[in-house]
């Protein structure tokens, strides 16, 4: 009997930041699920850059930064986070025309483009910013978009492996 495929989930930077820094955030549950191989996570290089910039900004001292950076490196390894390259400018401009009126935020267009152009294509996008990564964007692109708590609430009762 073959095991069902684990859902491939594209994560925005806020998911990774909250999963790393906030002990009781729903994003911590997402990271834990990935650690235990219940889900597969992917993101793009721009998200990694955004996370690392935020970690540097959050650190009050170099010693604290070193601890956070070490924890971040362990998280990347344990979650087996797949990092796809940033999309080409041509693709970003194409997606911008199609999605900016729905997203209302230019900075998220390259992130959405990376998710849409990823191979394999993710089954779900997780973002804590549902104002920009909203249901209109999800409907248009054909990929469900949830916050971490929405994903957990909607999928825990049916079993994560059935996604």
Residue, then its C-alpha position, 0 to 999 in steps of 0.5 A: x500500500x502506497x503512502x499518500x503524498x504529503x501536501x506541498x505548501x508554499x509559505x510566505x515570510x511571515x509564516x517562517x518568522x512566526x514559526x521561528x520566533x513565536x512559541x504559541x503561533x499557529x505557524x509554529x504548528x506548521x513548522x512542527x508538521x513539516x519537521x515530522x514530515x506531515x507536510x512539505x514546505x517550499x518558498x522562494x529565495x526572496x522570502x528567505x532574504x526577507x526572513x533573514x532581514x527581519x531576523x537581523x532587525x529583531x536581534x538586539x545584540x550580536x549574541x542574540x542574532x547568532x542564537x536566532x541564526x543558528x535556530x533558523x539554520x536548524x529549522x531550514x534543515x529539519x523542515x527540509x524547506x525547498x527553496x525555489x529560485x526567484x522568478x524572472x522579471x518577465x514573469x513578475x510583470x505578467x503576474x503584476x498585470x493580472x493580480x495587482x488589482x486583487x492583491x493591492x501590494x506590489x511587494x507580494x507580486x514576486x512571491x505570488x509569481x514564485x508560487x505560481x511558477x514553481x515546479x511542482x506547483x504547490x497545493x496551498x499557499x500559507x500567508x499571515x497577510x490575508x489582506x494581500x494573499x486573499x480569497x480573490x487571488x486564490x480563486x483566480x490562481x486556482x491555489x487555496x490560500x490560508x493563514x496558518x490558523x485557517x489551514x489548521x482549523x480546516x484541515x486537522x479534522x480531515x487529516x493532513x495526509x488526505x490533502 
